[in-house]
Amino acid sequence: VDEGVDLAIIDRLMENAGYPLGPFGLVDYLGAETVYTVSHAIDAATAGRTPYPPHPRIKRLFDAGERGFSTKEK
């Protein structure tokens, strides 16, 4: 993504590799607030020693109020 590859292409490649969802579809499905909250909690609980700290892109989505599919009105 940081190199200009479209999110949908990355998701499609992951799905073609056998994953049920690509990483961005998963974030949309779970909601940025869930992904950020969980990754932040794990990072805090491990004093920053987790190999999966909160990604800055997820934090920006969270801060911008982009919550994803999980909180959209049905």
C-alpha positions, 0 to 999 in steps of 0.5 A: 500500500505504501508503494501505491498498490491498491487495497482491493488488489492486495485483498484479492491476491490474499483471497486468491491465495486461500485466505477468506479475507484480505487484510483490508477487508478484515479490518473493514469487517472487524472495524478499525476501532476493534483492530486498533484497540486490540493491537494497542492493548497487546502492545501495552500489555507486552511493554512494546515487545509485540511483533505486531504494534498498532500500525500507524494507518490503523491509528489514523483510521481510528482517529478519523472516525473510520470505523468500517463495516462493523459499525455501519447501519444495517 
